[in-house]
Amino acid sequence: MLSLRDESFELLQTEAEERGISIQELIRAVIIPDWVKVNTSTKPAFDNGNNGLRAYRSSAPIREQEQMFQPAMSRIR
């Protein structure tokens, strides 16, 4: 499940409409792959103390996390 602020939702809605796809499709096909590329290159893939899985831990403030969308959205256009 994902919750977005109104401004972020409206941005995604506009981008999705311009592409003729749903917001869910935009998130799955564009936003998540970009996020994975950016965030897996700097973090270890596994935490040996957790059966090969690691939890996502963000030390970034919420506003900084929202800015993660900006590079992906600029590449969309």
Distance bins in CASP14 RR format, pairs under 12 A and 6 or more apart:
PFRMAT RR
TARGET T0000
AUTHOR 0000-0000-0000
RMODE 2
METHOD distances of the structure
MODEL  1
1 24 0 0 0 0 0 1 0 0 0 0 0
1 27 0 0 0 0 0 1 0 0 0 0 0
2 8 0 0 0 0 1 0 0 0 0 0 0
2 9 0 0 0 0 1 0 0 0 0 0 0
2 12 0 0 0 0 0 1 0 0 0 0 0
2 23 0 0 0 0 1 0 0 0 0 0 0
2 24 0 0 0 0 1 0 0 0 0 0 0
2 26 0 0 0 0 0 1 0 0 0 0 0
2 27 1 0 0 1 0 0 0 0 0 0 0
2 28 0 0 0 0 0 1 0 0 0 0 0
2 31 0 0 0 0 1 0 0 0 0 0 0
2 32 0 0 0 0 0 1 0 0 0 0 0
2 35 0 0 0 0 0 1 0 0 0 0 0
2 69 0 0 0 0 0 1 0 0 0 0 0
3 9 0 0 0 0 1 0 0 0 0 0 0
3 62 0 0 0 0 0 1 0 0 0 0 0
4 10 0 0 0 0 1 0 0 0 0 0 0
4 11 0 0 0 0 1 0 0 0 0 0 0
4 12 1 0 0 1 0 0 0 0 0 0 0
4 13 0 0 0 0 1 0 0 0 0 0 0
4 23 0 0 0 0 1 0 0 0 0 0 0
4 26 0 0 0 0 0 1 0 0 0 0 0
4 27 0 0 0 0 1 0 0 0 0 0 0
4 31 0 0 0 0 0 1 0 0 0 0 0
4 62 0 0 0 0 0 1 0 0 0 0 0
4 65 0 0 0 0 0 1 0 0 0 0 0
4 66 0 0 0 0 1 0 0 0 0 0 0
4 69 0 0 0 0 1 0 0 0 0 0 0
5 11 0 0 0 0 1 0 0 0 0 0 0
5 12 0 0 0 0 0 1 0 0 0 0 0
5 62 0 0 0 0 1 0 0 0 0 0 0
5 63 0 0 0 0 0 1 0 0 0 0 0
5 65 0 0 0 0 0 1 0 0 0 0 0
5 66 1 0 0 1 0 0 0 0 0 0 0
5 69 0 0 0 0 0 1 0 0 0 0 0
6 12 0 0 0 0 0 1 0 0 0 0 0
6 13 0 0 0 0 0 1 0 0 0 0 0
7 13 0 0 0 0 0 1 0 0 0 0 0
7 14 0 0 0 0 0 1 0 0 0 0 0
7 63 0 0 0 0 0 1 0 0 0 0 0
7 66 0 0 0 0 1 0 0 0 0 0 0
7 69 0 0 0 0 0 1 0 0 0 0 0
7 70 0 0 0 0 0 1 0 0 0 0 0
7 73 0 0 0 0 0 1 0 0 0 0 0
8 14 0 0 0 0 0 1 0 0 0 0 0
8 15 0 0 0 0 0 1 0 0 0 0 0
8 23 0 0 0 0 0 1 0 0 0 0 0
8 27 0 0 0 0 0 1 0 0 0 0 0
8 31 0 0 0 0 0 1 0 0 0 0 0
8 62 0 0 0 0 0 1 0 0 0 0 0
8 63 0 0 0 0 0 1 0 0 0 0 0
8 65 0 0 0 0 0 1 0 0 0 0 0
8 66 1 0 0 1 0 0 0 0 0 0 0
8 67 0 0 0 0 0 1 0 0 0 0 0
8 68 0 0 0 0 0 1 0 0 0 0 0
8 69 1 0 0 1 0 0 0 0 0 0 0
8 70 0 0 0 0 0 1 0 0 0 0 0
8 72 0 0 0 0 0 1 0 0 0 0 0
8 73 0 0 0 0 1 0 0 0 0 0 0
9 15 0 0 0 0 0 1 0 0 0 0 0
9 16 0 0 0 0 0 1 0 0 0 0 0
9 23 1 0 0 1 0 0 0 0 0 0 0
9 26 0 0 0 0 0 1 0 0 0 0 0
9 27 0 0 0 0 0 1 0 0 0 0 0
9 66 0 0 0 0 0 1 0 0 0 0 0
9 69 0 0 0 0 0 1 0 0 0 0 0
10 16 0 0 0 0 0 1 0 0 0 0 0
10 17 0 0 0 0 0 1 0 0 0 0 0
10 23 0 0 0 0 0 1 0 0 0 0 0
10 69 0 0 0 0 0 1 0 0 0 0 0
10 73 0 0 0 0 0 1 0 0 0 0 0
11 17 0 0 0 0 0 1 0 0 0 0 0
11 18 0 0 0 0 0 1 0 0 0 0 0
11 23 0 0 0 0 0 1 0 0 0 0 0
11 26 0 0 0 0 0 1 0 0 0 0 0
11 27 0 0 0 0 0 1 0 0 0 0 0
11 31 0 0 0 0 0 1 0 0 0 0 0
11 66 0 0 0 0 1 0 0 0 0 0 0
11 69 1 0 0 1 0 0 0 0 0 0 0
11 70 0 0 0 0 1 0 0 0 0 0 0
11 72 0 0 0 0 0 1 0 0 0 0 0
11 73 1 0 0 1 0 0 0 0 0 0 0
11 74 0 0 0 0 0 1 0 0 0 0 0
11 76 0 0 0 0 0 1 0 0 0 0 0
11 77 0 0 0 0 0 1 0 0 0 0 0
12 18 0 0 0 0 0 1 0 0 0 0 0
12 19 0 0 0 0 0 1 0 0 0 0 0
12 21 0 0 0 0 0 1 0 0 0 0 0
12 22 0 0 0 0 1 0 0 0 0 0 0
12 23 1 0 1 0 0 0 0 0 0 0 0
12 24 0 0 0 0 1 0 0 0 0 0 0
12 25 0 0 0 0 0 1 0 0 0 0 0
12 26 1 0 0 1 0 0 0 0 0 0 0
12 27 1 0 0 1 0 0 0 0 0 0 0
12 28 0 0 0 0 0 1 0 0 0 0 0
12 30 0 0 0 0 1 0 0 0 0 0 0
12 31 1 0 0 1 0 0 0 0 0 0 0
12 66 0 0 0 0 0 1 0 0 0 0 0
12 69 1 0 0 1 0 0 0 0 0 0 0
12 72 0 0 0 0 0 1 0 0 0 0 0
12 73 0 0 0 0 1 0 0 0 0 0 0
12 76 0 0 0 0 1 0 0 0 0 0 0
13 19 0 0 0 0 0 1 0 0 0 0 0
13 20 0 0 0 0 0 1 0 0 0 0 0
13 21 0 0 0 0 0 1 0 0 0 0 0
13 22 0 0 0 0 1 0 0 0 0 0 0
13 23 1 0 1 0 0 0 0 0 0 0 0
13 24 0 0 0 0 0 1 0 0 0 0 0
13 26 0 0 0 0 1 0 0 0 0 0 0
13 27 0 0 0 0 0 1 0 0 0 0 0
14 20 0 0 0 0 0 1 0 0 0 0 0
14 23 0 0 0 0 1 0 0 0 0 0 0
14 26 0 0 0 0 0 1 0 0 0 0 0
14 73 0 0 0 0 1 0 0 0 0 0 0
14 76 0 0 0 0 0 1 0 0 0 0 0
14 77 0 0 0 0 0 1 0 0 0 0 0
15 21 0 0 0 0 1 0 0 0 0 0 0
15 22 0 0 0 0 0 1 0 0 0 0 0
15 23 0 0 0 0 1 0 0 0 0 0 0
15 25 0 0 0 0 0 1 0 0 0 0 0
15 26 1 0 1 0 0 0 0 0 0 0 0
15 27 0 0 0 0 0 1 0 0 0 0 0
15 29 0 0 0 0 0 1 0 0 0 0 0
15 30 0 0 0 0 1 0 0 0 0 0 0
15 31 0 0 0 0 1 0 0 0 0 0 0
15 69 0 0 0 0 1 0 0 0 0 0 0
15 70 0 0 0 0 0 1 0 0 0 0 0
15 72 0 0 0 0 1 0 0 0 0 0 0
15 73 1 0 0 1 0 0 0 0 0 0 0
15 74 0 0 0 0 0 1 0 0 0 0 0
15 75 0 0 0 0 0 1 0 0 0 0 0
15 76 1 0 1 0 0 0 0 0 0 0 0
15 77 1 0 0 1 0 0 0 0 0 0 0
16 22 1 0 1 0 0 0 0 0 0 0 0
16 23 1 0 1 0 0 0 0 0 0 0 0
16 24 0 0 0 0 1 0 0 0 0 0 0
16 25 1 0 0 1 0 0 0 0 0 0 0
16 26 1 0 1 0 0 0 0 0 0 0 0
16 27 0 0 0 0 1 0 0 0 0 0 0
16 28 0 0 0 0 0 1 0 0 0 0 0
16 29 0 0 0 0 0 1 0 0 0 0 0
16 30 0 0 0 0 1 0 0 0 0 0 0
16 31 0 0 0 0 0 1 0 0 0 0 0
16 73 0 0 0 0 0 1 0 0 0 0 0
16 76 0 0 0 0 1 0 0 0 0 0 0
17 23 0 0 0 0 1 0 0 0 0 0 0
17 25 0 0 0 0 0 1 0 0 0 0 0
17 26 0 0 0 0 1 0 0 0 0 0 0
18 26 0 0 0 0 1 0 0 0 0 0 0
18 30 0 0 0 0 0 1 0 0 0 0 0
18 73 0 0 0 0 0 1 0 0 0 0 0
18 76 0 0 0 0 1 0 0 0 0 0 0
18 77 0 0 0 0 1 0 0 0 0 0 0
19 25 0 0 0 0 1 0 0 0 0 0 0
19 26 1 0 0 1 0 0 0 0 0 0 0
19 29 0 0 0 0 1 0 0 0 0 0 0
19 30 0 0 0 0 1 0 0 0 0 0 0
19 73 0 0 0 0 0 1 0 0 0 0 0
19 76 1 0 0 1 0 0 0 0 0 0 0
19 77 0 0 0 0 0 1 0 0 0 0 0
20 26 0 0 0 0 1 0 0 0 0 0 0
20 29 0 0 0 0 0 1 0 0 0 0 0
21 27 0 0 0 0 0 1 0 0 0 0 0
21 28 0 0 0 0 1 0 0 0 0 0 0
21 29 1 0 0 1 0 0 0 0 0 0 0
21 30 0 0 0 0 1 0 0 0 0 0 0
21 31 0 0 0 0 0 1 0 0 0 0 0
21 76 0 0 0 0 0 1 0 0 0 0 0
22 28 0 0 0 0 1 0 0 0 0 0 0
22 29 0 0 0 0 0 1 0 0 0 0 0
22 30 0 0 0 0 0 1 0 0 0 0 0
23 29 0 0 0 0 0 1 0 0 0 0 0
23 30 0 0 0 0 0 1 0 0 0 0 0
23 31 0 0 0 0 1 0 0 0 0 0 0
24 30 0 0 0 0 0 1 0 0 0 0 0
24 31 0 0 0 0 0 1 0 0 0 0 0
24 32 0 0 0 0 0 1 0 0 0 0 0
25 31 0 0 0 0 0 1 0 0 0 0 0
25 32 0 0 0 0 0 1 0 0 0 0 0
26 32 0 0 0 0 1 0 0 0 0 0 0
26 33 0 0 0 0 0 1 0 0 0 0 0
26 34 0 0 0 0 0 1 0 0 0 0 0
26 69 0 0 0 0 0 1 0 0 0 0 0
26 72 0 0 0 0 1 0 0 0 0 0 0
26 73 0 0 0 0 1 0 0 0 0 0 0
26 76 0 0 0 0 1 0 0 0 0 0 0
27 33 0 0 0 0 1 0 0 0 0 0 0
27 34 0 0 0 0 0 1 0 0 0 0 0
27 35 0 0 0 0 1 0 0 0 0 0 0
27 69 0 0 0 0 0 1 0 0 0 0 0
27 72 0 0 0 0 0 1 0 0 0 0 0
27 73 0 0 0 0 0 1 0 0 0 0 0
27 76 0 0 0 0 0 1 0 0 0 0 0
28 34 0 0 0 0 0 1 0 0 0 0 0
28 35 0 0 0 0 0 1 0 0 0 0 0
28 36 0 0 0 0 0 1 0 0 0 0 0
29 72 0 0 0 0 0 1 0 0 0 0 0
29 76 0 0 0 0 0 1 0 0 0 0 0
30 36 0 0 0 0 0 1 0 0 0 0 0
30 37 0 0 0 0 0 1 0 0 0 0 0
30 69 0 0 0 0 0 1 0 0 0 0 0
30 71 0 0 0 0 0 1 0 0 0 0 0
30 72 1 0 0 1 0 0 0 0 0 0 0
30 73 0 0 0 0 1 0 0 0 0 0 0
30 74 0 0 0 0 0 1 0 0 0 0 0
30 75 0 0 0 0 1 0 0 0 0 0 0
30 76 1 0 0 1 0 0 0 0 0 0 0
30 77 0 0 0 0 0 1 0 0 0 0 0
31 37 0 0 0 0 0 1 0 0 0 0 0
31 38 0 0 0 0 0 1 0 0 0 0 0
31 68 0 0 0 0 1 0 0 0 0 0 0
31 69 1 0 0 1 0 0 0 0 0 0 0
31 70 0 0 0 0 0 1 0 0 0 0 0
31 71 0 0 0 0 0 1 0 0 0 0 0
31 72 1 0 1 0 0 0 0 0 0 0 0
31 73 0 0 0 0 1 0 0 0 0 0 0
31 75 0 0 0 0 0 1 0 0 0 0 0
31 76 0 0 0 0 1 0 0 0 0 0 0
32 38 0 0 0 0 0 1 0 0 0 0 0
32 39 0 0 0 0 0 1 0 0 0 0 0
32 40 0 0 0 0 0 1 0 0 0 0 0
32 68 0 0 0 0 0 1 0 0 0 0 0
32 69 0 0 0 0 0 1 0 0 0 0 0
32 72 0 0 0 0 1 0 0 0 0 0 0
33 39 0 0 0 0 0 1 0 0 0 0 0
33 40 0 0 0 0 0 1 0 0 0 0 0
33 72 0 0 0 0 1 0 0 0 0 0 0
33 75 0 0 0 0 0 1 0 0 0 0 0
33 76 0 0 0 0 0 1 0 0 0 0 0
34 40 0 0 0 0 0 1 0 0 0 0 0
34 41 0 0 0 0 0 1 0 0 0 0 0
34 68 0 0 0 0 1 0 0 0 0 0 0
34 69 0 0 0 0 1 0 0 0 0 0 0
34 70 0 0 0 0 0 1 0 0 0 0 0
34 71 1 0 0 1 0 0 0 0 0 0 0
34 72 1 1 0 0 0 0 0 0 0 0 0
34 73 0 0 0 0 1 0 0 0 0 0 0
34 74 0 0 0 0 0 1 0 0 0 0 0
34 75 1 0 0 1 0 0 0 0 0 0 0
34 76 0 0 0 0 1 0 0 0 0 0 0
35 41 0 0 0 0 0 1 0 0 0 0 0
35 56 0 0 0 0 0 1 0 0 0 0 0
35 58 0 0 0 0 0 1 0 0 0 0 0
35 65 0 0 0 0 0 1 0 0 0 0 0
35 68 1 0 0 1 0 0 0 0 0 0 0
35 69 0 0 0 0 1 0 0 0 0 0 0
35 70 0 0 0 0 0 1 0 0 0 0 0
35 71 0 0 0 0 1 0 0 0 0 0 0
35 72 1 0 0 1 0 0 0 0 0 0 0
35 73 0 0 0 0 0 1 0 0 0 0 0
36 42 0 0 0 0 0 1 0 0 0 0 0
36 43 0 0 0 0 0 1 0 0 0 0 0
36 45 0 0 0 0 0 1 0 0 0 0 0
36 56 0 0 0 0 0 1 0 0 0 0 0
36 68 0 0 0 0 0 1 0 0 0 0 0
36 72 0 0 0 0 0 1 0 0 0 0 0
37 68 0 0 0 0 0 1 0 0 0 0 0
37 71 0 0 0 0 0 1 0 0 0 0 0
37 72 0 0 0 0 1 0 0 0 0 0 0
37 75 0 0 0 0 0 1 0 0 0 0 0
38 60 0 0 0 0 0 1 0 0 0 0 0
38 65 0 0 0 0 0 1 0 0 0 0 0
38 67 0 0 0 0 0 1 0 0 0 0 0
38 68 1 0 0 1 0 0 0 0 0 0 0
38 69 0 0 0 0 0 1 0 0 0 0 0
38 70 0 0 0 0 0 1 0 0 0 0 0
38 71 1 0 0 1 0 0 0 0 0 0 0
38 72 0 0 0 0 1 0 0 0 0 0 0
38 75 0 0 0 0 0 1 0 0 0 0 0
39 45 0 0 0 0 0 1 0 0 0 0 0
39 54 0 0 0 0 0 1 0 0 0 0 0
39 56 0 0 0 0 1 0 0 0 0 0 0
39 57 0 0 0 0 0 1 0 0 0 0 0
39 58 0 0 0 0 1 0 0 0 0 0 0
39 60 0 0 0 0 0 1 0 0 0 0 0
39 65 0 0 0 0 0 1 0 0 0 0 0
39 68 0 0 0 0 1 0 0 0 0 0 0
39 71 0 0 0 0 0 1 0 0 0 0 0
39 72 0 0 0 0 0 1 0 0 0 0 0
40 46 0 0 0 0 0 1 0 0 0 0 0
40 54 0 0 0 0 0 1 0 0 0 0 0
40 56 0 0 0 0 0 1 0 0 0 0 0
43 54 1 0 0 1 0 0 0 0 0 0 0
43 55 0 0 0 0 0 1 0 0 0 0 0
43 56 0 0 0 0 1 0 0 0 0 0 0
43 57 0 0 0 0 1 0 0 0 0 0 0
43 58 0 0 0 0 0 1 0 0 0 0 0
43 59 0 0 0 0 0 1 0 0 0 0 0
44 50 0 0 0 0 0 1 0 0 0 0 0
44 52 0 0 0 0 0 1 0 0 0 0 0
44 53 0 0 0 0 0 1 0 0 0 0 0
44 54 1 0 0 1 0 0 0 0 0 0 0
44 57 0 0 0 0 0 1 0 0 0 0 0
45 52 0 0 0 0 1 0 0 0 0 0 0
45 53 0 0 0 0 1 0 0 0 0 0 0
45 54 1 0 0 1 0 0 0 0 0 0 0
46 52 1 0 1 0 0 0 0 0 0 0 0
46 53 1 0 0 1 0 0 0 0 0 0 0
46 54 1 0 0 1 0 0 0 0 0 0 0
46 55 0 0 0 0 0 1 0 0 0 0 0
47 53 1 0 0 1 0 0 0 0 0 0 0
47 54 1 0 1 0 0 0 0 0 0 0 0
47 55 1 0 0 1 0 0 0 0 0 0 0
47 56 0 0 0 0 0 1 0 0 0 0 0
47 57 0 0 0 0 0 1 0 0 0 0 0
48 54 0 0 0 0 1 0 0 0 0 0 0
49 55 0 0 0 0 0 1 0 0 0 0 0
50 56 0 0 0 0 0 1 0 0 0 0 0
50 57 0 0 0 0 0 1 0 0 0 0 0
56 65 0 0 0 0 0 1 0 0 0 0 0
58 64 0 0 0 0 1 0 0 0 0 0 0
58 65 1 0 0 1 0 0 0 0 0 0 0
58 66 0 0 0 0 0 1 0 0 0 0 0
58 68 0 0 0 0 1 0 0 0 0 0 0
59 65 0 0 0 0 0 1 0 0 0 0 0
60 66 0 0 0 0 1 0 0 0 0 0 0
60 67 0 0 0 0 1 0 0 0 0 0 0
60 68 0 0 0 0 1 0 0 0 0 0 0
61 67 0 0 0 0 1 0 0 0 0 0 0
61 68 0 0 0 0 0 1 0 0 0 0 0
62 68 0 0 0 0 0 1 0 0 0 0 0
63 69 0 0 0 0 0 1 0 0 0 0 0
63 70 0 0 0 0 0 1 0 0 0 0 0
64 70 0 0 0 0 0 1 0 0 0 0 0
66 72 0 0 0 0 0 1 0 0 0 0 0
66 73 0 0 0 0 0 1 0 0 0 0 0
67 73 0 0 0 0 0 1 0 0 0 0 0
67 74 0 0 0 0 0 1 0 0 0 0 0
68 74 0 0 0 0 0 1 0 0 0 0 0
69 75 0 0 0 0 0 1 0 0 0 0 0
69 76 0 0 0 0 1 0 0 0 0 0 0
70 76 0 0 0 0 0 1 0 0 0 0 0
70 77 0 0 0 0 0 1 0 0 0 0 0
71 77 0 0 0 0 0 1 0 0 0 0 0
END
